[in-house]
Amino acid sequence: MNWKKIIIAGLVAGLVTFVVGSILYMNPLVADIYAQEGTWAGAKPMDEFGGLGNWMLLMFAGGLVAAVFIAILYSYTEKGIAIKKPWKKGALYGFLFWLATAPQYHFNVWLMYNLPDVLNQIEVVNSLIGSLALGITLAIVYEKVK
């Protein structure tokens, strides 16, 4: 296990995924939907975290840690993905990671919480895009780091 490759690839992939996620959630269409639907009873106010800045910092830090763990999984599986081009290998890894985690999670959210359906649908699509961005970045950086 090459920890240097894992940590660098995980941190870079986490950073890219944070940027992609920020763009996805701050675009006018999604931002408007969250402004209308985001006041459901289960939503925590950002003031609980000390405001938007602290909340974003926690999201960023949590995403970096998660991305390093996902990079550890990638280090064990990447040789088993018989695709030469790193971006294609990463896209498949990102899709498989999403497929193994997101549908069940979002189904459970739908079953257990009174979250507006449109928010859960946005989360399904955005998590797929984020997982693809994470997988592609992870594979490309992992390939380049020696």
DSSP file (Angstrom, degrees, kcal/mol; ACC not computed):
  #  RESIDUE AA STRUCTURE BP1 BP2  ACC     N-H-->O    O-->H-N    N-H-->O    O-->H-N    TCO  KAPPA ALPHA  PHI   PSI    X-CA   Y-CA   Z-CA
    1    1 A M              0   0    0      0, 0.0     2,-1.0     0, 0.0     3,-0.1   0.000 360.0 360.0 360.0 125.0    0.0    0.0    0.0
    2    2 A N     >  -     0   0    0      1,-0.2     4,-2.3     2,-0.1     5,-0.1  -0.800 360.0-174.2 -97.7  97.4    1.5    3.3   -1.1
    3    3 A W  H  > S+     0   0    0     -2,-1.0     4,-3.0     1,-0.2     5,-0.3   0.833  81.9  58.4 -63.7 -33.7    0.3    5.8    1.5
    4    4 A K  H  > S+     0   0    0      2,-0.2     4,-2.4     1,-0.2     5,-0.3   0.950 109.6  43.6 -60.5 -48.4    1.8    8.8   -0.4
    5    5 A K  H  > S+     0   0    0      1,-0.2     4,-2.5     2,-0.2     5,-0.3   0.921 115.7  49.1 -61.0 -44.7   -0.4    8.0   -3.4
    6    6 A I  H  X S+     0   0    0     -4,-2.3     4,-2.6     2,-0.2    -2,-0.2   0.941 114.8  42.2 -62.2 -49.7   -3.4    7.3   -1.3
    7    7 A I  H  X S+     0   0    0     -4,-3.0     4,-2.7     2,-0.2     5,-0.2   0.930 117.9  44.5 -68.8 -45.3   -3.2   10.5    0.7
    8    8 A I  H  X S+     0   0    0     -4,-2.4     4,-2.6    -5,-0.3     5,-0.3   0.953 117.5  44.6 -64.1 -48.2   -2.3   12.8   -2.1
    9    9 A A  H  X S+     0   0    0     -4,-2.5     4,-2.6    -5,-0.3     5,-0.2   0.908 115.2  49.2 -62.7 -41.3   -4.9   11.3   -4.5
   10   10 A G  H  X S+     0   0    0     -4,-2.6     4,-2.4    -5,-0.3    -1,-0.2   0.916 112.7  46.0 -64.4 -43.9   -7.5   11.4   -1.7
   11   11 A L  H  X S+     0   0    0     -4,-2.7     4,-2.2     2,-0.2    -2,-0.2   0.916 115.2  46.1 -67.3 -42.5   -6.9   15.0   -0.7
   12   12 A V  H  X S+     0   0    0     -4,-2.6     4,-2.7    -5,-0.2     5,-0.2   0.934 114.5  48.0 -65.0 -44.3   -6.9   16.2   -4.3
   13   13 A A  H  X S+     0   0    0     -4,-2.6     4,-2.6    -5,-0.3    -2,-0.2   0.891 111.1  51.7 -63.3 -38.8  -10.1   14.2   -5.1
   14   14 A G  H  X S+     0   0    0     -4,-2.4     4,-2.0    -5,-0.2    -1,-0.2   0.899 110.6  48.2 -63.1 -40.9  -11.7   15.6   -2.0
   15   15 A L  H  X S+     0   0    0     -4,-2.2     4,-2.2     2,-0.2    -2,-0.2   0.937 113.2  46.8 -64.5 -47.3  -10.9   19.1   -3.0
   16   16 A V  H  X S+     0   0    0     -4,-2.7     4,-2.9     1,-0.2     5,-0.2   0.918 112.2  50.6 -61.8 -42.9  -12.2   18.7   -6.5
   17   17 A T  H  X S+     0   0    0     -4,-2.6     4,-2.9     1,-0.2    -1,-0.2   0.873 108.3  52.6 -64.2 -36.8  -15.3   17.0   -5.2
   18   18 A F  H  X S+     0   0    0     -4,-2.0     4,-2.4     2,-0.2    -1,-0.2   0.924 111.8  46.0 -63.6 -43.9  -15.9   19.9   -2.8
   19   19 A V  H  X S+     0   0    0     -4,-2.2     4,-2.4     2,-0.2    -2,-0.2   0.937 114.7  47.0 -64.1 -47.2  -15.6   22.4   -5.6
   20   20 A V  H  X S+     0   0    0     -4,-2.9     4,-2.6     1,-0.2    -2,-0.2   0.934 113.6  48.7 -60.6 -46.3  -17.9   20.4   -7.9
   21   21 A G  H  X S+     0   0    0     -4,-2.9     4,-2.5     1,-0.2    -1,-0.2   0.893 109.7  52.0 -60.8 -40.5  -20.4   20.0   -5.1
   22   22 A S  H  X S+     0   0    0     -4,-2.4     4,-1.7     1,-0.2    -1,-0.2   0.912 111.0  47.5 -62.3 -42.2  -20.3   23.7   -4.3
   23   23 A I  H  X S+     0   0    0     -4,-2.4     4,-0.9     2,-0.2    -2,-0.2   0.918 112.2  50.5 -64.3 -42.8  -21.0   24.5   -8.0
   24   24 A L  H  < S+     0   0    0     -4,-2.6     3,-0.3     1,-0.2     6,-0.2   0.905 117.1  38.7 -62.2 -41.9  -23.9   21.9   -8.1
   25   25 A Y  H  < S+     0   0    0     -4,-2.5    -1,-0.2     1,-0.2    -2,-0.2   0.678 115.7  51.0 -86.3 -16.8  -25.5   23.3   -5.0
   26   26 A M  H  < S+     0   0    0     -4,-1.7    -1,-0.2    -5,-0.2    -2,-0.2   0.471  78.8 114.5 -99.3  -1.7  -24.9   27.0   -5.6
   27   27 A N  S  X S-     0   0    0     -4,-0.9     4,-2.9    -3,-0.3     5,-0.3  -0.405  80.6-111.9 -66.2 149.7  -26.3   27.0   -9.1
   28   28 A P  H  > S+     0   0    0      0, 0.0     4,-2.2     0, 0.0     5,-0.2   0.834 112.0  51.6 -56.0 -39.6  -29.4   29.2   -9.3
   29   29 A L  H  > S+     0   0    0      2,-0.2     4,-1.9     1,-0.2     5,-0.1   0.960 117.1  37.4 -63.5 -51.7  -31.9   26.4  -10.0
   30   30 A V  H  > S+     0   0    0     -6,-0.2     4,-2.8     1,-0.2     5,-0.2   0.898 115.3  54.5 -68.7 -40.2  -30.8   24.2   -7.1
   31   31 A A  H  X S+     0   0    0     -4,-2.9     4,-2.2     1,-0.2    -1,-0.2   0.900 109.1  48.9 -60.3 -40.5  -30.2   27.1   -4.8
   32   32 A D  H  X S+     0   0    0     -4,-2.2     4,-2.0    -5,-0.3    -1,-0.2   0.911 110.9  49.7 -65.3 -42.1  -33.8   28.3   -5.4
   33   33 A I  H  X S+     0   0    0     -4,-1.9     4,-3.0     1,-0.2     5,-0.3   0.931 112.7  46.9 -63.1 -44.2  -35.2   24.9   -4.7
   34   34 A Y  H  X S+     0   0    0     -4,-2.8     4,-2.5     1,-0.2    -1,-0.2   0.865 109.4  54.7 -65.7 -34.6  -33.2   24.6   -1.5
   35   35 A A  H  < S+     0   0    0     -4,-2.2    -1,-0.2    -5,-0.2    -2,-0.2   0.883 116.5  37.9 -64.6 -36.8  -34.4   28.1   -0.5
   36   36 A Q  H  < S+     0   0    0     -4,-2.0     3,-0.2    -5,-0.1    -2,-0.2   0.879 132.5  24.5 -79.7 -39.7  -38.0   27.1   -1.0
   37   37 A E  H >< S+     0   0    0     -4,-3.0     3,-0.8    -5,-0.2    -3,-0.2   0.539  98.4  87.2-105.6  -9.9  -37.8   23.5    0.4
   38   38 A G  T 3< S+     0   0    0     -4,-2.5    -1,-0.2    -5,-0.3    -3,-0.1   0.382  70.6  77.2 -79.6   6.0  -34.8   23.7    2.7
   39   39 A T  T 3   +     0   0    0     -3,-0.2    -1,-0.3    -4,-0.1    -2,-0.1   0.138  62.9 139.9-100.0  20.9  -36.7   24.8    5.8
   40   40 A W    X   -     0   0    0     -3,-0.8     3,-1.9     1,-0.1    75,-0.1  -0.219  69.4-102.4 -63.0 159.0  -38.2   21.4    6.5
   41   41 A A  T 3  S+     0   0    0      1,-0.3    -1,-0.1    73,-0.2    74,-0.1   0.739 117.6  55.4 -59.6 -28.3  -38.3   20.4   10.2
   42   42 A G  T 3  S+     0   0    0     72,-0.1     2,-0.3     2,-0.1    -1,-0.3   0.554  82.0 106.4 -83.9  -7.1  -35.3   18.1   10.1
   43   43 A A    <   -     0   0    0     -3,-1.9    -5,-0.0     1,-0.1     0, 0.0  -0.568  66.6-135.9 -78.2 131.0  -32.9   20.8    8.7
   44   44 A K        -     0   0    0     -2,-0.3     2,-0.2     1,-0.0    -2,-0.1  -0.673  21.4-118.8 -82.6 135.9  -30.3   22.2   11.1
   45   45 A P    >   -     0   0    0      0, 0.0     3,-1.8     0, 0.0     4,-0.3  -0.516  17.5-126.2 -71.2 143.9  -29.9   25.9   11.0
   46   46 A M  G > >S+     0   0    0      1,-0.3     5,-2.4    -2,-0.2     3,-1.6   0.713 104.6  75.9 -65.0 -19.5  -26.3   26.9   10.1
   47   47 A D  G > 5S+     0   0    0      1,-0.3     3,-1.3     3,-0.2    -1,-0.3   0.796  81.5  69.2 -61.6 -26.6  -26.2   29.1   13.2
   48   48 A E  G < 5S+     0   0    0     -3,-1.8    -1,-0.3     1,-0.3    -2,-0.2   0.761 104.7  42.1 -61.3 -23.1  -25.8   25.8   15.2
   49   49 A F  G < 5S-     0   0    0     -3,-1.6    -1,-0.3    -4,-0.3    -2,-0.2   0.353 129.9 -93.5-104.2   2.7  -22.3   25.6   13.6
   50   50 A G  T < 5S-     0   0    0     -3,-1.3    -3,-0.2    -4,-0.3     4,-0.2   0.629  81.2 -55.1  92.5  15.6  -21.4   29.3   14.0
   51   51 A G  S  ><S-     0   0    0     -5,-2.4     4,-2.1     1,-0.2     5,-0.2  -0.440  78.8 -51.5 110.0 177.6  -22.7   30.3   10.5
   52   52 A L  H  > S+     0   0    0      1,-0.2     4,-2.8     2,-0.2     5,-0.2   0.864 127.5  56.4 -60.1 -41.2  -22.1   29.4    6.9
   53   53 A G  H  > S+     0   0    0      1,-0.2     4,-2.1     2,-0.2    -1,-0.2   0.924 110.6  43.1 -60.4 -46.9  -18.3   29.7    7.1
   54   54 A N  H  > S+     0   0    0      2,-0.2     4,-2.3    -4,-0.2    -1,-0.2   0.890 113.6  52.4 -66.2 -39.3  -18.0   27.2    9.9
   55   55 A W  H  X S+     0   0    0     -4,-2.1     4,-2.4     2,-0.2    -2,-0.2   0.924 110.6  47.4 -62.0 -45.2  -20.5   24.9    8.3
   56   56 A M  H  X S+     0   0    0     -4,-2.8     4,-2.7     2,-0.2    -2,-0.2   0.888 110.3  52.9 -64.7 -39.1  -18.6   25.0    5.0
   57   57 A L  H  X S+     0   0    0     -4,-2.1     4,-2.7    -5,-0.2    -1,-0.2   0.912 110.4  47.3 -62.5 -42.7  -15.3   24.3    6.8
   58   58 A L  H  X S+     0   0    0     -4,-2.3     4,-2.6     2,-0.2     5,-0.2   0.904 112.6  49.5 -64.9 -41.2  -16.8   21.3    8.5
   59   59 A M  H  X S+     0   0    0     -4,-2.4     4,-2.2     2,-0.2    -2,-0.2   0.921 112.9  47.8 -61.9 -43.7  -18.2   20.0    5.2
   60   60 A F  H  X S+     0   0    0     -4,-2.7     4,-2.1     2,-0.2    -2,-0.2   0.938 113.8  45.5 -63.4 -49.2  -14.8   20.5    3.5
   61   61 A A  H  X S+     0   0    0     -4,-2.7     4,-2.2     1,-0.2    -2,-0.2   0.916 113.8  49.1 -63.1 -44.1  -12.9   18.7    6.3
   62   62 A G  H  X S+     0   0    0     -4,-2.6     4,-2.4     1,-0.2    -1,-0.2   0.886 110.5  51.5 -62.5 -39.0  -15.3   15.9    6.4
   63   63 A G  H  X S+     0   0    0     -4,-2.2     4,-2.5    -5,-0.2    -1,-0.2   0.876 108.2  51.4 -65.8 -38.3  -15.1   15.5    2.7
   64   64 A L  H  X S+     0   0    0     -4,-2.1     4,-1.9     2,-0.2    -2,-0.2   0.929 111.1  47.3 -64.2 -44.7  -11.3   15.3    2.7
   65   65 A V  H  X S+     0   0    0     -4,-2.2     4,-1.9     1,-0.2    -2,-0.2   0.935 113.5  48.0 -62.4 -46.1  -11.3   12.6    5.4
   66   66 A A  H  X S+     0   0    0     -4,-2.4     4,-2.4     1,-0.2    -1,-0.2   0.902 109.1  54.1 -61.2 -41.2  -14.0   10.6    3.5
   67   67 A A  H  X S+     0   0    0     -4,-2.5     4,-2.1     1,-0.2    -1,-0.2   0.864 105.9  52.2 -64.4 -35.8  -12.0   11.0    0.2
   68   68 A V  H  X S+     0   0    0     -4,-1.9     4,-1.8     2,-0.2    -1,-0.2   0.912 110.1  48.8 -66.4 -40.6   -8.9    9.6    1.8
   69   69 A F  H  X S+     0   0    0     -4,-1.9     4,-1.8     2,-0.2    -2,-0.2   0.896 111.1  50.0 -63.4 -39.1  -10.9    6.6    3.0
   70   70 A I  H  X S+     0   0    0     -4,-2.4     4,-2.2     1,-0.2    -1,-0.2   0.854 107.8  54.5 -66.8 -34.2  -12.3    6.2   -0.5
   71   71 A A  H  X S+     0   0    0     -4,-2.1     4,-2.3     2,-0.2    -1,-0.2   0.858 103.8  55.1 -66.7 -35.2   -8.7    6.4   -1.9
   72   72 A I  H  X S+     0   0    0     -4,-1.8     4,-1.1     2,-0.2    -2,-0.2   0.942 109.1  47.2 -61.2 -46.2   -7.8    3.5    0.5
   73   73 A L  H >X S+     0   0    0     -4,-1.8     4,-1.3     1,-0.2     3,-0.6   0.908 110.3  53.3 -59.8 -41.5  -10.6    1.4   -1.1
   74   74 A Y  H 3X S+     0   0    0     -4,-2.2     4,-2.8     1,-0.2     3,-0.4   0.893 101.6  58.8 -61.3 -39.9   -9.4    2.4   -4.5
   75   75 A S  H 3< S+     0   0    0     -4,-2.3     4,-0.3     1,-0.2    -1,-0.2   0.813 109.2  45.3 -61.3 -29.0   -5.8    1.3   -3.7
   76   76 A Y  H << S+     0   0    0     -4,-1.1    -1,-0.2    -3,-0.6    -2,-0.2   0.740 123.7  32.6 -82.8 -24.3   -7.2   -2.2   -3.1
   77   77 A T  H >< S+     0   0    0     -4,-1.3     3,-1.5    -3,-0.4     4,-0.5   0.634  89.7  89.3-109.4 -16.1   -9.4   -2.4   -6.1
   78   78 A E  G >< S+     0   0    0     -4,-2.8     3,-1.0     1,-0.3    -3,-0.1   0.809  86.4  55.0 -62.3 -32.2   -7.7   -0.4   -8.9
   79   79 A K  G 3  S+     0   0    0     -4,-0.3    -1,-0.3     1,-0.2    -2,-0.1   0.766 102.7  59.0 -70.0 -23.3   -5.8   -3.3  -10.3
   80   80 A G  G <  S+     0   0    0     -3,-1.5     2,-0.9    -4,-0.1    -1,-0.2   0.562  84.2  87.4 -82.0  -8.9   -9.0   -5.3  -10.7
   81   81 A I  S <  S-     0   0    0     -3,-1.0     2,-2.3    -4,-0.5    -1,-0.1  -0.817  71.5-153.4 -93.7 106.0  -10.5   -2.7  -13.0
   82   82 A A        +     0   0    0     -2,-0.9     2,-0.4     7,-0.0    -1,-0.1  -0.309  54.8 114.1 -82.5  57.6   -9.3   -3.8  -16.4
   83   83 A I        -     0   0    0     -2,-2.3    -2,-0.1     1,-0.1     6,-0.1  -0.997  50.9-158.2-127.6 132.4   -9.4   -0.3  -18.0
   84   84 A K  S    S+     0   0    0     -2,-0.4    -1,-0.1     4,-0.0    -3,-0.0   0.925  70.7  78.5 -78.1 -47.2   -6.2    1.4  -19.2
   85   85 A K  S  > S-     0   0    0      1,-0.2     4,-2.5     2,-0.1     3,-0.4  -0.489  73.4-144.0 -71.6 123.8   -7.2    5.0  -19.3
   86   86 A P  H  > S+     0   0    0      0, 0.0     4,-3.0     0, 0.0     5,-0.2   0.867  97.2  53.7 -57.3 -39.2   -7.2    6.5  -15.7
   87   87 A W  H  > S+     0   0    0      2,-0.2     4,-2.1     1,-0.2     5,-0.1   0.886 111.9  45.1 -66.9 -35.3  -10.2    8.7  -16.3
   88   88 A K  H  > S+     0   0    0     -3,-0.4     4,-2.3     2,-0.2    -1,-0.2   0.901 113.7  49.5 -71.7 -40.3  -12.3    5.8  -17.6
   89   89 A K  H  X S+     0   0    0     -4,-2.5     4,-2.5     1,-0.2    -2,-0.2   0.917 113.7  47.2 -61.1 -43.5  -11.1    3.6  -14.7
   90   90 A G  H  X S+     0   0    0     -4,-3.0     4,-3.2    -5,-0.2    46,-0.3   0.872 108.9  53.5 -67.2 -37.6  -12.0    6.4  -12.3
   91   91 A A  H  X S+     0   0    0     -4,-2.1     4,-2.5    44,-0.2    -1,-0.2   0.921 111.6  45.8 -63.3 -42.7  -15.4    7.0  -13.8
   92   92 A L  H  X S+     0   0    0     -4,-2.3     4,-3.0     2,-0.2     5,-0.2   0.932 114.0  48.6 -65.3 -44.1  -16.2    3.3  -13.4
   93   93 A Y  H  X S+     0   0    0     -4,-2.5     4,-2.8     1,-0.2     5,-0.2   0.934 112.7  48.3 -60.6 -45.9  -14.9    3.3   -9.8
   94   94 A G  H  X S+     0   0    0     -4,-3.2     4,-2.5     2,-0.2    -1,-0.2   0.902 113.1  47.7 -60.7 -41.9  -16.9    6.4   -9.0
   95   95 A F  H  X S+     0   0    0     -4,-2.5     4,-3.1    -5,-0.2    -2,-0.2   0.930 113.4  47.0 -65.7 -44.8  -20.0    5.0  -10.5
   96   96 A L  H  X S+     0   0    0     -4,-3.0     4,-2.1     2,-0.2    -2,-0.2   0.896 112.1  50.6 -64.6 -39.0  -19.6    1.7   -8.7
   97   97 A F  H  X S+     0   0    0     -4,-2.8     4,-1.0    -5,-0.2     5,-0.3   0.939 113.6  45.6 -61.8 -45.9  -18.9    3.5   -5.4
   98   98 A W  H >X S+     0   0    0     -4,-2.5     4,-2.6     1,-0.2     3,-0.8   0.933 112.1  51.3 -60.7 -46.7  -22.1    5.6   -6.0
   99   99 A L  H 3< S+     0   0    0     -4,-3.1     5,-0.3     1,-0.3    -1,-0.2   0.841 110.6  49.1 -61.7 -34.4  -24.1    2.5   -6.9
  100  100 A A  H 3< S+     0   0    0     -4,-2.1    -1,-0.3    -5,-0.2    -2,-0.2   0.679 128.4  19.1 -78.7 -17.4  -23.0    0.7   -3.8
  101  101 A T  H <X S+     0   0    0     -4,-1.0     4,-1.6    -3,-0.8    -2,-0.2   0.787 114.9  52.9-119.7 -47.9  -23.8    3.6   -1.5
  102  102 A A  H  X S+     0   0    0     -4,-2.6     4,-3.1    -5,-0.3     5,-0.3   0.918 100.0  52.8 -73.0 -48.9  -26.2    6.2   -2.8
  103  103 A P  H  > S+     0   0    0      0, 0.0     4,-2.2     0, 0.0    -1,-0.2   0.923 114.5  43.4 -57.1 -44.5  -29.4    4.4   -4.0
  104  104 A Q  H  > S+     0   0    0     -5,-0.3     4,-2.5     2,-0.2    -2,-0.2   0.918 115.0  50.1 -65.2 -42.4  -29.9    2.5   -0.7
  105  105 A Y  H  X S+     0   0    0     -4,-1.6     4,-2.3     1,-0.2    -1,-0.2   0.945 113.8  44.0 -60.2 -48.7  -29.1    5.6    1.4
  106  106 A H  H  X S+     0   0    0     -4,-3.1     4,-2.2     1,-0.2    -1,-0.2   0.829 111.3  54.3 -71.0 -30.3  -31.5    7.8   -0.6
  107  107 A F  H  X S+     0   0    0     -4,-2.2     4,-2.1    -5,-0.3    -1,-0.2   0.928 109.8  47.9 -63.8 -44.3  -34.2    5.1   -0.5
  108  108 A N  H  X S+     0   0    0     -4,-2.5     4,-2.7     2,-0.2     5,-0.3   0.887 109.6  52.7 -63.8 -38.9  -33.9    5.0    3.3
  109  109 A V  H  X S+     0   0    0     -4,-2.3     4,-2.5     1,-0.2     6,-0.4   0.934 109.6  49.3 -59.8 -45.3  -34.1    8.8    3.5
  110  110 A W  H  < S+     0   0    0     -4,-2.2    -2,-0.2     1,-0.2    -1,-0.2   0.884 115.6  44.0 -60.9 -39.4  -37.3    8.6    1.4
  111  111 A L  H  < S+     0   0    0     -4,-2.1    -2,-0.2     1,-0.1    -1,-0.2   0.868 123.1  33.1 -72.6 -37.1  -38.7    5.9    3.8
  112  112 A M  H  < S+     0   0    0     -4,-2.7     2,-0.3    -5,-0.1    -2,-0.2   0.735 111.1  52.4 -98.5 -25.3  -37.7    7.4    7.1
  113  113 A Y     <  -     0   0    0     -4,-2.5     2,-0.7    -5,-0.3    -1,-0.0  -0.834  68.8-129.8-122.8 153.1  -37.8   11.2    6.7
  114  114 A N        +     0   0    0     -2,-0.3   -73,-0.2     2,-0.0   -72,-0.1  -0.270  55.0 150.5 -90.4  47.1  -40.4   13.7    5.6
  115  115 A L        -     0   0    0     -2,-0.7     5,-0.1    -6,-0.4    -2,-0.1  -0.621  59.1 -98.5 -78.2 135.0  -37.8   15.4    3.3
  116  116 A P    >>  -     0   0    0      0, 0.0     4,-1.5     0, 0.0     3,-1.1  -0.330  30.6-128.2 -54.7 133.2  -39.3   17.0    0.2
  117  117 A D  H 3> S+     0   0    0      1,-0.3     4,-2.6     2,-0.2     5,-0.2   0.842 106.1  61.2 -54.4 -37.5  -39.0   14.5   -2.7
  118  118 A V  H 3> S+     0   0    0      1,-0.2     4,-2.1     2,-0.2    -1,-0.3   0.862 103.6  50.2 -61.6 -35.0  -37.4   17.2   -4.9
  119  119 A L  H <> S+     0   0    0     -3,-1.1     4,-2.3     2,-0.2    -1,-0.2   0.907 110.8  48.1 -69.2 -41.3  -34.5   17.5   -2.4
  120  120 A N  H  X S+     0   0    0     -4,-1.5     4,-2.0     2,-0.2    -2,-0.2   0.886 111.4  51.1 -65.6 -37.7  -33.9   13.8   -2.3
  121  121 A Q  H  X S+     0   0    0     -4,-2.6     4,-2.1     2,-0.2     5,-0.2   0.905 109.7  49.6 -65.6 -41.6  -34.0   13.6   -6.1
  122  122 A I  H  X S+     0   0    0     -4,-2.1     4,-3.1     1,-0.2     5,-0.3   0.920 109.8  52.5 -61.3 -42.9  -31.4   16.5   -6.3
  123  123 A E  H  X S+     0   0    0     -4,-2.3     4,-2.3     1,-0.2    -2,-0.2   0.881 107.3  51.9 -61.8 -39.2  -29.2   14.6   -3.8
  124  124 A V  H  X S+     0   0    0     -4,-2.0     4,-1.5     2,-0.2    -1,-0.2   0.953 115.5  40.4 -62.2 -49.7  -29.4   11.4   -5.9
  125  125 A V  H  X S+     0   0    0     -4,-2.1     4,-2.2     1,-0.2    -2,-0.2   0.934 117.3  47.5 -66.6 -46.8  -28.2   13.2   -9.1
  126  126 A N  H  X S+     0   0    0     -4,-3.1     4,-2.8     1,-0.2    -1,-0.2   0.852 109.0  54.1 -66.7 -33.5  -25.7   15.4   -7.4
  127  127 A S  H  X S+     0   0    0     -4,-2.3     4,-2.4    -5,-0.3    -1,-0.2   0.863 108.3  50.8 -68.5 -32.8  -24.2   12.5   -5.5
  128  128 A L  H  X S+     0   0    0     -4,-1.5     4,-2.3     2,-0.2    -2,-0.2   0.943 112.2  45.7 -65.6 -47.2  -23.7   10.7   -8.8
  129  129 A I  H  X S+     0   0    0     -4,-2.2     4,-2.4     1,-0.2    -2,-0.2   0.925 114.8  48.3 -61.7 -44.3  -22.0   13.7  -10.4
  130  130 A G  H  X S+     0   0    0     -4,-2.8     4,-2.6     1,-0.2    -1,-0.2   0.889 110.7  50.6 -63.6 -39.9  -19.8   14.1   -7.2
  131  131 A S  H  X S+     0   0    0     -4,-2.4     4,-2.7     2,-0.2    -1,-0.2   0.886 110.8  49.1 -66.6 -38.0  -18.9   10.4   -7.2
  132  132 A L  H  X S+     0   0    0     -4,-2.3     4,-2.6     2,-0.2     5,-0.2   0.928 112.6  47.5 -65.2 -44.3  -17.9   10.5  -10.8
  133  133 A A  H  X S+     0   0    0     -4,-2.4     4,-2.3     2,-0.2     5,-0.3   0.913 114.1  47.9 -62.2 -42.6  -15.8   13.6  -10.2
  134  134 A L  H  X S+     0   0    0     -4,-2.6     4,-2.8     2,-0.2    -2,-0.2   0.944 113.7  46.2 -63.1 -48.5  -14.2   12.0   -7.2
  135  135 A G  H  X S+     0   0    0     -4,-2.7     4,-2.5     2,-0.2   -44,-0.2   0.913 114.2  47.0 -62.7 -44.7  -13.5    8.7   -9.0
  136  136 A I  H  X S+     0   0    0     -4,-2.6     4,-2.3   -46,-0.3     5,-0.2   0.945 116.1  44.1 -63.7 -48.6  -12.0   10.3  -12.1
  137  137 A T  H  X S+     0   0    0     -4,-2.3     4,-2.7    -5,-0.2     5,-0.3   0.928 113.3  52.0 -61.5 -45.8   -9.8   12.7  -10.1
  138  138 A L  H  X S+     0   0    0     -4,-2.8     4,-2.7    -5,-0.3     5,-0.2   0.925 111.9  45.2 -57.1 -48.4   -8.7    9.9   -7.7
  139  139 A A  H  X S+     0   0    0     -4,-2.5     4,-2.0     2,-0.2    -1,-0.2   0.900 114.2  48.2 -66.3 -41.6   -7.7    7.6  -10.6
  140  140 A I  H  X S+     0   0    0     -4,-2.3     4,-1.5    -5,-0.2    -2,-0.2   0.946 117.4  40.5 -65.2 -48.0   -5.8   10.3  -12.5
  141  141 A V  H  X S+     0   0    0     -4,-2.7     4,-2.3     1,-0.2    -2,-0.2   0.917 113.2  54.3 -68.3 -42.7   -3.9   11.6   -9.5
  142  142 A Y  H  < S+     0   0    0     -4,-2.7    -1,-0.2    -5,-0.3    -2,-0.2   0.887 109.4  49.5 -57.8 -39.3   -3.2    8.1   -8.2
  143  143 A E  H  < S+     0   0    0     -4,-2.0    -1,-0.2    -5,-0.2    -2,-0.2   0.853 113.2  46.1 -67.3 -35.8   -1.7    7.1  -11.5
  144  144 A K  H  < S+     0   0    0     -4,-1.5     2,-0.3    -5,-0.1    -2,-0.2   0.801  93.1  85.8 -82.1 -29.7    0.5   10.2  -11.6
  145  145 A V     <        0   0    0     -4,-2.3  -140,-0.1     1,-0.1  -136,-0.0  -0.560 360.0 360.0 -77.1 133.1    1.9   10.1   -8.1
  146  146 A K              0   0    0     -2,-0.3    -1,-0.1  -142,-0.1  -141,-0.1   0.415 360.0 360.0 -99.0 360.0    5.0    7.8   -7.8
